[in-house]
Amino acid sequence: LEKKELLRRTHGGAVPMDGGSGDISLKKRKATNIEAKAKLAKAAVGMIATGDSLFLDASTTTFYMAKEICALKLPVTVITNSLSVISELADCETVKLIGVGGLVGNNSSFVGRFAEKCIEDNYFANKMFFSGKGLVRERGILESNDQECAIKKAMMKNSEEQYFMCDKSKIGRVGFIKLADFSQVSGIITDAEIDNEWSNELDEIGTKLIIC
């Protein structure tokens, strides 16, 4: 069960791999909630315009988004640390593709200080699309991978608009690293049902809620 990433062995027992603050493999995440992620990807791509420059993180949702971007055939620039996104867009003629370089981590992505500095010092985008471990109403957007978290923060700082893509399974899910407050993102793209009180709170701080 541990090899299948269903349980993690602990002293005297076992705990579920999913639903906690830990990270699971890219391969398993790509095969999880496929329909929801594809739905979020379509909604996100609908916000892209000709000539946009885009930051895409190394989440599995942006992998599905890359497929949609290629089909869109709009001239855009994509800056990413994701090897999966790079592979998906490498042969897309309308996309100017930039990989940030650096150490290749276990998420099949460029991470580390070199990658962070590459973004901080060289690249800027008018839109950023990203995901994370979870979203908790009282705490904000959370992550479970410190290296990926640092990359996303660098992208957020150098982008004009930031859109967090979150399928309903991530609502209330806790990660051990704070990635951002809701006020730090331009919008949240989700398939979850958000109650009116929370929706009004987001509206008050200027964060758009895009339900797909």
Backbone as a printed PyTorch tensor [residue, N CA C, xyz], in Angstrom:
tensor([[[  0.8240,  -1.2070,   0.0000],
         [  0.0000,   0.0000,   0.0000],
         [  0.8610,   1.2610,   0.0000]],

        [[  2.0000,   1.2060,   0.6720],
         [  2.8880,   2.3580,   0.6680],
         [  3.4700,   2.5820,  -0.7230]],

        [[  3.8490,   1.5020,  -1.4110],
         [  4.3810,   1.6180,  -2.7640],
         [  3.3390,   2.1740,  -3.7240]],

        [[  2.0680,   1.8840,  -3.4730],
         [  0.9790,   2.3960,  -4.3070],
         [  0.5590,   3.8040,  -3.8900]],

        [[  1.2100,   4.3560,  -2.8540],
         [  0.9410,   5.7000,  -2.3310],
         [ -0.4750,   5.8320,  -1.7750]],

        [[ -0.9460,   4.7490,  -1.1640],
         [ -2.2420,   4.7750,  -0.5010],
         [ -2.1030,   4.9760,   0.9970]],

        [[ -1.0330,   4.3820,   1.5750],
         [ -0.7470,   4.5460,   3.0010],
         [  0.7360,   4.8380,   3.2040]],

        [[  1.0430,   5.5570,   4.2860],
         [  2.4360,   5.7490,   4.6740],
         [  2.6430,   5.0240,   6.0000]],

        [[  3.6460,   4.1320,   6.0520],
         [  3.9120,   3.3660,   7.2610],
         [  4.4570,   4.2710,   8.3530]],

        [[  3.9420,   4.1280,   9.5370],
         [  4.4200,   4.8800,  10.6920],
         [  4.7230,   3.9100,  11.8240]],

        [[  5.3150,   4.4170,  12.9030],
         [  5.6180,   3.5670,  14.0510],
         [  4.3180,   3.0740,  14.6760]],

        [[  4.0820,   1.7730,  14.5730],
         [  2.9020,   1.1760,  15.1740],
         [  1.6430,   1.2450,  14.3340]],

        [[  1.7840,   1.6490,  13.0720],
         [  0.5770,   1.7160,  12.2610],
         [  0.8190,   2.3360,  10.8960]],

        [[ -0.2240,   2.9610,  10.3380],
         [ -0.1310,   3.5850,   9.0190],
         [ -1.1270,   4.7250,   8.9400]],

        [[ -0.8270,   5.7070,   8.0680],
         [ -1.7230,   6.8420,   7.8630],
         [ -1.9530,   7.0120,   6.3670]],

        [[ -3.0980,   7.5830,   5.9620],
         [ -3.3570,   7.7980,   4.5340],
         [ -2.3460,   8.7600,   3.9280]],

        [[ -1.9560,   8.4900,   2.6670],
         [ -1.0550,   9.3900,   1.9520],
         [ -1.7960,  10.6320,   1.4960]],

        [[ -3.0040,  10.4540,   0.9740],
         [ -3.7580,  11.5760,   0.4540],
         [ -4.5410,  12.2330,   1.5820]],

        [[ -4.7250,  13.5440,   1.4560],
         [ -5.5190,  14.2630,   2.4340],
         [ -4.6860,  14.8560,   3.5490]],

        [[ -3.4170,  14.4690,   3.6720],
         [ -2.5530,  15.0570,   4.6700],
         [ -1.7390,  16.1840,   4.0910]],

        [[ -0.6790,  16.5820,   4.7930],
         [  0.1270,  17.7180,   4.3440],
         [  1.3080,  17.2960,   3.4860]],

        [[  1.4910,  15.9840,   3.2830],
         [  2.6280,  15.5240,   2.5060],
         [  2.4020,  15.5850,   1.0130]],

        [[  3.4610,  15.2800,   0.2460],
         [  3.4180,  15.3220,  -1.2080],
         [  3.2780,  13.9170,  -1.7600]],

        [[  2.5680,  13.7710,  -2.8870],
         [  2.5120,  12.5030,  -3.5920],
         [  3.1050,  12.6890,  -4.9720]],

        [[  3.4370,  11.6070,  -5.6350],
         [  4.1990,  11.6760,  -6.8680],
         [  3.4330,  12.3520,  -8.0040]],

        [[  4.2050,  12.8840,  -8.9610],
         [  3.6200,  13.5220, -10.1390],
         [  2.7660,  12.5290, -10.9220]],

        [[  3.2630,  11.3030, -11.0760],
         [  2.5360,  10.2820, -11.8350],
         [  1.1640,  10.0290, -11.2290]],

        [[  1.0980,   9.8980,  -9.9190],
         [ -0.1810,   9.6430,  -9.2490],
         [ -1.0950,  10.8620,  -9.3520]],

        [[ -0.5240,  12.0670,  -9.2140],
         [ -1.3420,  13.2760,  -9.2970],
         [ -1.9220,  13.4770, -10.6930]],

        [[ -1.1520,  13.1070, -11.7290],
         [ -1.6600,  13.2350, -13.0950],
         [ -2.8760,  12.3510, -13.3310]],

        [[ -2.9460,  11.2480, -12.6160],
         [ -4.0400,  10.2970, -12.7980],
         [ -5.1900,  10.5340, -11.8260]],

        [[ -5.1250,  11.6170, -11.0520],
         [ -6.1370,  11.9110, -10.0520],
         [ -7.0030,  13.0920, -10.4890]],

        [[ -8.3130,  12.9510, -10.3640],
         [ -9.2600,  14.0280, -10.6890],
         [ -9.0370,  14.6030, -12.0900]],

        [[ -8.8490,  13.7250, -13.0600],
         [ -8.5320,  14.1490, -14.4250],
         [ -9.6190,  15.0510, -15.0100]],

        [[-10.8770,  14.6540, -14.8660],
         [-11.9660,  15.4300, -15.4520],
         [-12.0400,  16.8270, -14.8470]],

        [[-11.8640,  16.9190, -13.5410],
         [-11.9250,  18.2200, -12.8690],
         [-10.7790,  19.1210, -13.3140]],

        [[ -9.5780,  18.5520, -13.4020],
         [ -8.4220,  19.3450, -13.8150],
         [ -8.5500,  19.8140, -15.2630]],

        [[ -9.0850,  18.9540, -16.1160],
         [ -9.3020,  19.3410, -17.5090],
         [-10.3290,  20.4690, -17.5950]],

        [[-11.3240,  20.4270, -16.7320],
         [-12.3520,  21.4690, -16.6850],
         [-11.7460,  22.7990, -16.2380]],

        [[-10.9180,  22.7590, -15.2120],
         [-10.2430,  23.9680, -14.7340],
         [ -9.3240,  24.5280, -15.8090]],

        [[ -8.6170,  23.6330, -16.5030],
         [ -7.6910,  24.0480, -17.5590],
         [ -8.4190,  24.7870, -18.6710]],

        [[ -9.5810,  24.2800, -19.0820],
         [-10.3680,  24.9310, -20.1390],
         [-10.8150,  26.3210, -19.6910]],

        [[-11.2480,  26.4340, -18.4440],
         [-11.6770,  27.7350, -17.9240],
         [-10.5150,  28.7190, -17.8860]],

        [[ -9.3370,  28.2430, -17.4780],
         [ -8.1580,  29.1060, -17.3970],
         [ -7.7150,  29.5800, -18.7770]],

        [[ -7.7000,  28.6770, -19.7440],
         [ -7.2760,  29.0300, -21.0970],
         [ -8.2340,  30.0490, -21.7200]],

        [[ -9.4910,  30.0240, -21.3000],
         [-10.4530,  31.0040, -21.7800],
         [-10.1240,  32.4210, -21.3670]],

        [[ -9.2070,  32.5740, -20.4250],
         [ -8.8000,  33.9030, -19.9500],
         [ -7.5430,  34.4120, -20.6550]],

        [[ -6.9940,  33.6100, -21.5620],
         [ -5.7590,  33.9760, -22.2620],
         [ -6.0840,  34.7430, -23.5410]],

        [[ -5.3020,  35.7870, -23.8030],
         [ -5.4840,  36.6000, -25.0050],
         [ -4.2210,  36.5810, -25.8540]],

        [[ -4.3540,  36.9400, -27.1100],
         [ -3.2200,  37.0310, -28.0230],
         [ -2.1270,  37.9180, -27.4400]],

        [[ -0.9030,  37.4240, -27.4740],
         [  0.2400,  38.1980, -27.0080],
         [  0.5250,  38.1050, -25.5250]],

        [[ -0.2850,  37.3540, -24.7830],
         [ -0.0560,  37.2200, -23.3400],
         [  1.2810,  36.5440, -23.0490]],

        [[  1.8820,  36.9430, -21.9390],
         [  3.0170,  36.2130, -21.3710],
         [  2.5160,  35.5290, -20.1130]],

        [[  2.8270,  34.2380, -19.9730],
         [  2.2300,  33.4140, -18.9270],
         [  3.2790,  32.6920, -18.1030]],

        [[  3.1130,  32.7470, -16.7880],
         [  3.8390,  31.8430, -15.8980],
         [  2.9510,  30.6250, -15.6670]],

        [[  3.4870,  29.4200, -15.8790],
         [  2.8030,  28.1870, -15.5200],
         [  3.6800,  27.4210, -14.5390]],

        [[  3.1310,  27.0400, -13.4120],
         [  3.9140,  26.2920, -12.4340],
         [  3.9830,  24.8180, -12.8180]],

        [[  4.5090,  24.0030, -11.9230],
         [  4.7030,  22.5780, -12.2250],
         [  3.5880,  21.7140, -11.6430]],

        [[  2.3790,  22.2330, -11.6030],
         [  1.2440,  21.4430, -11.1290],
         [  0.7010,  20.5810, -12.2610]],

        [[ -0.0770,  19.5780, -11.9110],
         [ -0.6650,  18.7340, -12.9530],
         [ -1.7840,  19.4630, -13.6940]],

        [[ -2.4160,  20.4330, -13.0610],
         [ -3.4660,  21.1900, -13.7390],
         [ -2.8840,  22.0240, -14.8680]],

        [[ -1.6930,  22.5750, -14.6940],
         [ -1.0770,  23.3400, -15.7790],
         [ -0.6130,  22.4080, -16.9110]],

        [[ -0.3650,  21.1430, -16.5970],
         [ -0.0590,  20.1760, -17.6540],
         [ -1.2600,  20.0460, -18.5920]],

        [[ -2.4460,  19.9240, -18.0100],
         [ -3.6570,  19.8550, -18.8320],
         [ -3.9190,  21.1970, -19.5190]],

        [[ -3.5400,  22.2660, -18.8670],
         [ -3.6780,  23.5910, -19.4630],
         [ -2.7780,  23.7410, -20.6860]],

        [[ -1.5790,  23.1730, -20.6280],
         [ -0.6480,  23.2370, -21.7640],
         [ -1.2540,  22.5830, -23.0080]],

        [[ -1.9770,  21.4860, -22.8230],
         [ -2.6470,  20.8280, -23.9440],
         [ -3.6500,  21.7780, -24.5990]],

        [[ -4.3860,  22.5120, -23.7750],
         [ -5.3890,  23.4460, -24.2780],
         [ -4.7330,  24.6520, -24.9640]],

        [[ -3.6150,  25.1070, -24.4320],
         [ -2.9090,  26.2510, -25.0180],
         [ -2.4410,  25.9170, -26.4260]],

        [[ -1.9180,  24.7200, -26.6090],
         [ -1.4370,  24.3100, -27.9330],
         [ -2.5920,  24.2530, -28.9310]],

        [[ -3.7410,  23.7540, -28.4870],
         [ -4.9060,  23.6680, -29.3570],
         [ -5.4760,  25.0490, -29.6750]],

        [[ -5.2310,  26.0000, -28.7820],
         [ -5.7480,  27.3580, -28.9520],
         [ -5.1090,  28.0820, -30.1290]],

        [[ -3.8450,  27.7770, -30.3760],
         [ -3.0860,  28.3480, -31.5100],
         [ -2.9970,  29.8750, -31.4670]],

        [[ -2.9230,  30.4310, -30.2670],
         [ -2.6910,  31.8670, -30.1130],
         [ -1.2080,  32.1240, -29.8820]],

        [[ -0.6540,  33.2150, -30.4120],
         [  0.7410,  33.5470, -30.1170],
         [  0.8840,  34.0460, -28.6800]],

        [[  1.4820,  33.2360, -27.8480],
         [  1.7150,  33.5890, -26.4420],
         [  3.1210,  33.1530, -26.0420]],

        [[  3.5780,  33.6970, -24.9350],
         [  4.8510,  33.2880, -24.3400],
         [  4.5600,  32.5410, -23.0450]],

        [[  5.1610,  31.3780, -22.8890],
         [  4.9820,  30.5740, -21.6710],
         [  6.3270,  30.4240, -20.9700]],

        [[  6.3670,  30.7960, -19.7030],
         [  7.5580,  30.6500, -18.8670],
         [  7.2170,  29.6420, -17.7800]],

        [[  7.9970,  28.5840, -17.6730],
         [  7.6300,  27.5170, -16.7450],
         [  8.8510,  26.8170, -16.1610]],

        [[  8.6310,  26.1700, -15.0200],
         [  9.6610,  25.3010, -14.4400],
         [  9.2830,  23.8360, -14.6040]],

        [[  8.1810,  23.5730, -15.3190],
         [  7.6570,  22.2090, -15.4470],
         [  8.1920,  21.5070, -16.6860]],

        [[  8.8450,  20.3850, -16.5060],
         [  9.3120,  19.5940, -17.6420],
         [  8.1290,  18.9950, -18.4100]],

        [[  7.0410,  18.6880, -17.7410],
         [  5.8570,  18.1570, -18.4130],
         [  5.2350,  19.2110, -19.3290]],

        [[  5.1590,  20.4350, -18.8550],
         [  4.6220,  21.5260, -19.6780],
         [  5.5460,  21.7930, -20.8640]],

        [[  6.8510,  21.7910, -20.6040],
         [  7.8210,  21.9970, -21.6860],
         [  7.6710,  20.9270, -22.7570]],

        [[  7.5430,  19.6800, -22.3420],
         [  7.3830,  18.5790, -23.2880],
         [  6.1060,  18.7320, -24.1020]],

        [[  5.0380,  19.1730, -23.4600],
         [  3.7430,  19.3100, -24.1250],
         [  3.7390,  20.4480, -25.1480]],

        [[  4.4880,  21.5220, -24.8620],
         [  4.4540,  22.7100, -25.7160],
         [  5.6490,  22.8310, -26.6630]],

        [[  6.5870,  21.8990, -26.5710],
         [  7.8390,  22.0070, -27.3350],
         [  7.6080,  22.1130, -28.8400]],

        [[  6.6000,  21.4490, -29.3570],
         [  6.3420,  21.4470, -30.8010],
         [  5.1850,  22.3560, -31.2010]],

        [[  4.7520,  23.1970, -30.2800],
         [  3.6320,  24.1020, -30.5590],
         [  4.1710,  25.3820, -31.1900]],

        [[  3.8910,  25.5920, -32.4550],
         [  4.5080,  26.6730, -33.2290],
         [  4.1040,  28.0670, -32.7690]],

        [[  2.9520,  28.2140, -32.1740],
         [  2.4860,  29.5520, -31.7850],
         [  2.9870,  29.9810, -30.4090]],

        [[  3.6390,  29.0800, -29.6990],
         [  4.0890,  29.3710, -28.3370],
         [  5.5900,  29.6260, -28.2880]],

        [[  5.9570,  30.7640, -27.7130],
         [  7.3580,  31.0180, -27.3710],
         [  7.5670,  30.4240, -25.9840]],

        [[  8.4040,  29.4110, -25.8950],
         [  8.5200,  28.6030, -24.6810],
         [  9.8490,  28.8560, -23.9790]],

        [[  9.7720,  29.1740, -22.6790],
         [ 10.9630,  29.4530, -21.8770],
         [ 10.9640,  28.5580, -20.6420]],

        [[ 12.0030,  27.7460, -20.5080],
         [ 12.2070,  26.9510, -19.3030],
         [ 13.2190,  27.6550, -18.4210]],

        [[ 12.9530,  27.7050, -17.1170],
         [ 13.7940,  28.5310, -16.2400],
         [ 15.1170,  27.8760, -15.8620]],

        [[ 15.2550,  26.5760, -16.0740],
         [ 16.5180,  25.9090, -15.7340],
         [ 16.6950,  25.7110, -14.2410]],

        [[ 17.7780,  25.0640, -13.8710],
         [ 18.0570,  24.8050, -12.4660],
         [ 18.1440,  23.3210, -12.1650]],

        [[ 18.0810,  22.9990, -10.9030],
         [ 18.1140,  21.6160, -10.4480],
         [ 16.7920,  20.9450, -10.7790]],

        [[ 16.8440,  19.7260, -11.3230],
         [ 15.6160,  18.9720, -11.5910],
         [ 15.2370,  18.2080, -10.3280]],

        [[ 14.0680,  18.5450,  -9.7730],
         [ 13.6120,  17.9050,  -8.5450],
         [ 12.7770,  16.6740,  -8.8140]],

        [[ 12.2370,  16.0760,  -7.7630],
         [ 11.4750,  14.8380,  -7.9110],
         [ 10.0640,  15.0650,  -8.4380]],

        [[  9.7300,  16.3270,  -8.7170],
         [  8.4380,  16.6660,  -9.2970],
         [  8.5330,  16.8590, -10.8100]],

        [[  9.6740,  16.4100, -11.3940],
         [  9.9540,  16.6270, -12.8200],
         [  9.8680,  18.1080, -13.1570]],

        [[ 10.5550,  18.9020, -12.3570],
         [ 10.5220,  20.3510, -12.5390],
         [ 11.8550,  20.9510, -12.1080]],

        [[ 12.1240,  22.1530, -12.6380],
         [ 13.3080,  22.8980, -12.2300],
         [ 13.0260,  23.5970, -10.9020]],

        [[ 13.8830,  23.3810,  -9.9200],
         [ 13.7250,  23.9990,  -8.6080],
         [ 15.0880,  24.4750,  -8.1080]],

        [[ 15.1020,  25.0500,  -6.9290],
         [ 16.3610,  25.4930,  -6.3420],
         [ 16.6200,  26.9710,  -6.5750]],

        [[ 17.6780,  27.4560,  -5.9440],
         [ 17.9610,  28.8890,  -5.9650],
         [ 18.2560,  29.4040,  -7.3690]],

        [[ 18.8990,  28.5910,  -8.2200],
         [ 19.1920,  29.0360,  -9.5870],
         [ 17.8910,  29.3270, -10.3270]],

        [[ 16.9280,  28.4210, -10.2190],
         [ 15.6360,  28.6040, -10.8880],
         [ 14.8960,  29.8140, -10.3300]],

        [[ 14.9310,  29.9740,  -9.0160],
         [ 14.2760,  31.1250,  -8.3910],
         [ 14.8820,  32.4370,  -8.8810]],

        [[ 16.2160,  32.5290,  -8.8970],
         [ 16.9090,  33.7470,  -9.3390],
         [ 16.6410,  34.0110, -10.8130]],

        [[ 16.5610,  32.9520, -11.6050],
         [ 16.2870,  33.0900, -13.0260],
         [ 14.9560,  33.8090, -13.2320]],

        [[ 13.9620,  33.4220, -12.4470],
         [ 12.6460,  34.0690, -12.5360],
         [ 12.7180,  35.4870, -11.9740]],

        [[ 13.2720,  35.6240, -10.7890],
         [ 13.2970,  36.9230, -10.1050],
         [ 14.0000,  38.0000, -10.9270]],

        [[ 15.0970,  37.6400, -11.5780],
         [ 15.9380,  38.6340, -12.2470],
         [ 15.6470,  38.8230, -13.7320]],

        [[ 14.9420,  37.8750, -14.3450],
         [ 14.8570,  37.9020, -15.8070],
         [ 13.4640,  37.8760, -16.4120]],

        [[ 12.4830,  37.3060, -15.7200],
         [ 11.2120,  37.0650, -16.3840],
         [ 10.0260,  37.7010, -15.6680]],

        [[  9.1290,  38.2330, -16.4770],
         [  7.9060,  38.8610, -15.9890],
         [  6.7520,  38.4170, -16.8810]],

        [[  5.5640,  38.3060, -16.3120],
         [  4.4030,  37.8510, -17.0770],
         [  3.1840,  38.6660, -16.6850]],

        [[  2.2610,  38.7940, -17.6180],
         [  1.0430,  39.5150, -17.2420],
         [  0.0220,  38.5950, -16.5640]],

        [[  0.1790,  37.2500, -16.7330],
         [ -0.7240,  36.3190, -16.0520],
         [  0.0400,  35.0970, -15.5490]],

        [[ -0.3430,  34.6510, -14.3710],
         [  0.2290,  33.4290, -13.7960],
         [ -0.9160,  32.4710, -13.4760]],

        [[ -0.7160,  31.2000, -13.8100],
         [ -1.6800,  30.1570, -13.4730],
         [ -0.9530,  29.0890, -12.6650]],

        [[ -1.5220,  28.7180, -11.5260],
         [ -0.8300,  27.7790, -10.6410],
         [ -1.8230,  27.0310,  -9.7740]],

        [[ -1.3250,  25.9920,  -9.1210],
         [ -2.1180,  25.2350,  -8.1780],
         [ -1.2900,  25.0140,  -6.9130]],

        [[ -1.7830,  24.2020,  -6.0100],
         [ -1.0770,  23.9600,  -4.7520],
         [ -1.6820,  22.7750,  -4.0340]],

        [[ -1.2810,  22.5750,  -2.8110],
         [ -1.7730,  21.4400,  -2.0330],
         [ -3.2370,  21.6120,  -1.6470]],

        [[ -3.5800,  22.8260,  -1.2350],
         [ -4.9500,  23.0250,  -0.7920],
         [ -5.2770,  24.4750,  -0.5200]],

        [[ -6.5270,  24.6870,  -0.1420],
         [ -7.0490,  26.0180,   0.1280],
         [ -7.9170,  25.9170,   1.3710]],

        [[ -7.5710,  26.7050,   2.3790],
         [ -8.3130,  26.6890,   3.6350],
         [ -8.8210,  28.0990,   3.9140]],

        [[-10.0880,  28.2220,   4.1360],
         [-10.7240,  29.5430,   4.2660],
         [-10.0310,  30.4270,   5.2940]],

        [[ -9.6800,  29.8700,   6.4350],
         [ -9.0890,  30.6760,   7.5100],
         [ -7.5880,  30.8880,   7.3460]],

        [[ -6.9510,  30.1700,   6.4290],
         [ -5.4880,  30.1930,   6.3410],
         [ -4.9440,  30.6390,   5.0000]],

        [[ -5.7160,  30.5040,   3.9330],
         [ -5.2440,  30.9060,   2.6100],
         [ -4.8590,  29.7130,   1.7530]],

        [[ -3.9120,  29.9390,   0.8460],
         [ -3.4410,  28.9170,  -0.0880],
         [ -2.2020,  28.2500,   0.4880]],

        [[ -2.2070,  26.9160,   0.5170],
         [ -1.1620,  26.1600,   1.1910],
         [ -0.4590,  25.2120,   0.2240]],

        [[  0.7980,  24.8910,   0.5480],
         [  1.6280,  24.0170,  -0.2910],
         [  2.3220,  22.9960,   0.5970]],

        [[  2.7640,  21.9010,  -0.0120],
         [  3.4380,  20.8400,   0.7530],
         [  4.8480,  20.5750,   0.2410]],

        [[  5.3040,  21.3580,  -0.7260],
         [  6.6520,  21.2000,  -1.2800],
         [  7.3640,  22.5370,  -1.1800]],

        [[  8.3680,  22.6350,  -0.3180],
         [  9.0040,  23.9250,  -0.0620],
         [  9.7280,  24.4720,  -1.2850]],

        [[ 10.3400,  23.6010,  -2.1010],
         [ 11.0410,  24.0640,  -3.2930],
         [ 10.0710,  24.6210,  -4.3290]],

        [[  8.9680,  23.9150,  -4.5560],
         [  7.9650,  24.4030,  -5.4930],
         [  7.3230,  25.6930,  -4.9720]],

        [[  7.1310,  25.7720,  -3.6730],
         [  6.5330,  26.9490,  -3.0660],
         [  7.3800,  28.1900,  -3.3500]],

        [[  8.6940,  28.0570,  -3.2480],
         [  9.6010,  29.1830,  -3.5050],
         [  9.5210,  29.6350,  -4.9620]],

        [[  9.4080,  28.6830,  -5.8860],
         [  9.2800,  29.0110,  -7.3110],
         [  7.9790,  29.7660,  -7.5530]],

        [[  6.8940,  29.2870,  -6.9790],
         [  5.5950,  29.9170,  -7.1740],
         [  5.5720,  31.3280,  -6.6050]],

        [[  6.2170,  31.5320,  -5.4670],
         [  6.2720,  32.8740,  -4.8830],
         [  7.0370,  33.8350,  -5.7870]],

        [[  8.1090,  33.3570,  -6.4090],
         [  8.8690,  34.1950,  -7.3460],
         [  8.0100,  34.5500,  -8.5580]],

        [[  7.2720,  33.5830,  -9.0680],
         [  6.3650,  33.8450, -10.1950],
         [  5.2790,  34.8390,  -9.8150]],

        [[  4.7120,  34.6750,  -8.6300],
         [  3.6600,  35.5750,  -8.1690],
         [  4.1600,  37.0140,  -8.1000]],

        [[  5.3540,  37.1830,  -7.5760],
         [  5.9360,  38.5180,  -7.4190],
         [  6.1360,  39.2020,  -8.7660]],

        [[  6.4560,  38.4270,  -9.8100],
         [  6.7830,  39.0000, -11.1180],
         [  5.6380,  38.8770, -12.1280]],

        [[  4.4200,  38.7280, -11.6450],
         [  3.2720,  38.6620, -12.5480],
         [  2.2500,  39.7280, -12.1710]],

        [[  1.5380,  40.2230, -13.1780],
         [  0.5280,  41.2500, -12.9430],
         [ -0.7630,  40.6540, -12.3740]],

        [[ -1.1390,  39.4810, -12.8690],
         [ -2.3420,  38.8040, -12.3910],
         [ -1.9830,  37.3720, -12.0270]],

        [[ -2.5920,  36.8710, -10.9500],
         [ -2.3060,  35.5230, -10.4800],
         [ -3.6170,  34.7540, -10.2980]],

        [[ -3.6970,  33.5770, -10.9180],
         [ -4.9170,  32.7750, -10.8470],
         [ -4.6110,  31.3910, -10.2720]],

        [[ -5.2600,  31.0990,  -9.1570],
         [ -5.0740,  29.8250,  -8.4730],
         [ -6.1500,  28.8540,  -8.9310]],

        [[ -5.7420,  27.7120,  -9.4550],
         [ -6.6720,  26.6930,  -9.9400],
         [ -6.8310,  25.6040,  -8.8810]],

        [[ -8.0700,  25.3890,  -8.4730],
         [ -8.3140,  24.5270,  -7.3130],
         [ -9.5580,  23.6750,  -7.5220]],

        [[ -9.3970,  22.3600,  -7.7210],
         [-10.5890,  21.5220,  -7.8200],
         [-11.1530,  21.2850,  -6.4190]],

        [[-12.3890,  20.8530,  -6.3540],
         [-13.0980,  20.7940,  -5.0770],
         [-12.4560,  19.8720,  -4.0520]],

        [[-11.6390,  18.9260,  -4.5070],
         [-10.9850,  18.0150,  -3.5640],
         [ -9.9410,  18.7330,  -2.7090]],

        [[ -9.5170,  19.9100,  -3.1470],
         [ -8.4780,  20.6380,  -2.4160],
         [ -9.0300,  21.6510,  -1.4150]],

        [[-10.3310,  21.8620,  -1.4260],
         [-10.9360,  22.7770,  -0.4630],
         [-10.8350,  22.1690,   0.9300]],

        [[-10.1870,  22.8860,   1.8270],
         [-10.0040,  22.4160,   3.1900],
         [ -8.7950,  21.5290,   3.3900]],

        [[ -8.0660,  21.2370,   2.3170],
         [ -6.8890,  20.3720,   2.4380],
         [ -5.6860,  21.1940,   2.9130]],

        [[ -4.9750,  20.6720,   3.8800],
         [ -3.8960,  21.4190,   4.5380],
         [ -2.5340,  21.0240,   3.9900]],

        [[ -1.7040,  22.0270,   3.7170],
         [ -0.2870,  21.8350,   3.4400],
         [  0.4960,  22.5310,   4.5320]],

        [[  1.7340,  22.1520,   4.7280],
         [  2.4640,  22.6980,   5.8810],
         [  3.1640,  24.0320,   5.5900]],

        [[  3.0680,  24.5280,   4.3480],
         [  3.7040,  25.7980,   3.9990],
         [  2.6460,  26.7710,   3.5000]],

        [[  2.6930,  27.9970,   3.9970],
         [  1.7760,  29.0370,   3.5080],
         [  2.3290,  29.5800,   2.1960]],

        [[  1.5340,  29.4630,   1.1330],
         [  1.9400,  29.9860,  -0.1710],
         [  1.4780,  31.4180,  -0.3670]],

        [[  0.2200,  31.6960,  -0.0430],
         [ -0.2980,  33.0470,  -0.2530],
         [ -1.5970,  33.2670,   0.5070]],

        [[ -1.8630,  34.5200,   0.8230],
         [ -3.1850,  34.9150,   1.2930],
         [ -4.0790,  35.0920,   0.0750]],

        [[ -5.3730,  35.0320,   0.2750],
         [ -6.3000,  35.2080,  -0.8420],
         [ -6.1520,  36.5850,  -1.4860]],

        [[ -5.7860,  37.5750,  -0.6880],
         [ -5.6290,  38.9430,  -1.2000],
         [ -4.4460,  39.0750,  -2.1520]],

        [[ -3.5640,  38.0730,  -2.1760],
         [ -2.3780,  38.1160,  -3.0340],
         [ -2.6310,  37.5390,  -4.4190]],

        [[ -3.8270,  37.0070,  -4.6580],
         [ -4.1300,  36.4520,  -5.9700],
         [ -5.2710,  37.2250,  -6.6070]],

        [[ -5.2400,  37.2880,  -7.9380],
         [ -6.2820,  38.0100,  -8.6730],
         [ -7.5760,  37.2220,  -8.7320]],

        [[ -7.4420,  35.8880,  -8.7850],
         [ -8.6410,  35.0750,  -8.8800],
         [ -8.4290,  33.6360,  -8.4850]],

        [[ -9.5190,  32.9650,  -8.1650],
         [ -9.5240,  31.5340,  -7.8480],
         [-10.4610,  30.8520,  -8.8360]],

        [[ -9.9090,  29.8920,  -9.5770],
         [-10.6970,  29.1230, -10.5450],
         [-11.0010,  27.7640,  -9.9150]],

        [[-12.2730,  27.4400,  -9.7490],
         [-12.6200,  26.2140,  -9.0370],
         [-13.9300,  25.6210,  -9.5400]],

        [[-14.0980,  24.3220,  -9.2890],
         [-15.3650,  23.6540,  -9.5800],
         [-16.1450,  23.3880,  -8.2950]],

        [[-15.6690,  23.9750,  -7.2010],
         [-16.3030,  23.7580,  -5.8980],
         [-17.4730,  24.7160,  -5.6920]],

        [[-18.3840,  24.3180,  -4.8170],
         [-19.4810,  25.1980,  -4.4240],
         [-19.0050,  26.0610,  -3.2570]],

        [[-18.9400,  27.3540,  -3.4970],
         [-18.4930,  28.3020,  -2.4740],
         [-19.7000,  29.0530,  -1.9370]],

        [[-19.8860,  29.0600,  -0.6220],
         [-21.0680,  29.7140,  -0.0740],
         [-20.9890,  31.2340,  -0.2520]],

        [[-22.1390,  31.8900,  -0.1460],
         [-22.2270,  33.3270,  -0.4060],
         [-21.3680,  34.1540,   0.5380]],

        [[-21.2730,  33.7130,   1.7960],
         [-20.4780,  34.4600,   2.7760],
         [-19.0120,  34.4980,   2.3650]],

        [[-18.4800,  33.3380,   1.9920],
         [-17.0740,  33.2770,   1.5630],
         [-16.8800,  34.0220,   0.2490]],

        [[-17.8230,  33.8650,  -0.6630],
         [-17.7540,  34.5700,  -1.9390],
         [-17.7160,  36.0780,  -1.7320]],

        [[-18.5280,  36.5750,  -0.8080],
         [-18.5420,  38.0120,  -0.5110],
         [-17.2340,  38.4690,   0.1130]],

        [[-16.6450,  37.6110,   0.9510],
         [-15.3500,  37.9400,   1.5680],
         [-14.2770,  38.1080,   0.4910]],

        [[-14.2730,  37.2010,  -0.4900],
         [-13.3040,  37.2860,  -1.5800],
         [-13.5400,  38.5370,  -2.4170]],

        [[-14.8030,  38.8460,  -2.6560],
         [-15.1500,  40.0350,  -3.4450],
         [-14.6740,  41.2990,  -2.7510]],

        [[-14.7770,  41.3470,  -1.4400],
         [-14.3740,  42.5240,  -0.6560],
         [-12.8720,  42.7910,  -0.7630]],

        [[-12.0650,  41.7280,  -0.8880],
         [-10.6160,  41.9290,  -0.9760],
         [-10.1360,  41.9800,  -2.4260]],

        [[-11.0740,  41.9280,  -3.3690],
         [-10.7200,  42.0820,  -4.7780],
         [-10.2550,  40.8210,  -5.4670]],

        [[-10.5790,  39.6590,  -4.8970],
         [-10.1990,  38.3810,  -5.5100],
         [-11.3940,  37.8020,  -6.2530]],

        [[-11.2540,  37.6240,  -7.5640],
         [-12.3460,  37.0970,  -8.3760],
         [-12.5650,  35.6120,  -8.0660]],

        [[-13.8040,  35.1900,  -8.1310],
         [-14.1410,  33.7760,  -7.9860],
         [-14.7110,  33.3030,  -9.3020]],

        [[-13.9750,  32.4090,  -9.9750],
         [-14.4080,  31.8860, -11.2790],
         [-14.8470,  30.4450, -11.0910]],

        [[-16.1610,  30.2000, -11.1530],
         [-16.7150,  28.8620, -10.9650],
         [-16.8890,  28.2070, -12.3280]],

        [[-16.3600,  27.0020, -12.5100],
         [-16.4750,  26.3240, -13.7960],
         [-17.2060,  24.9850, -13.6470]]])
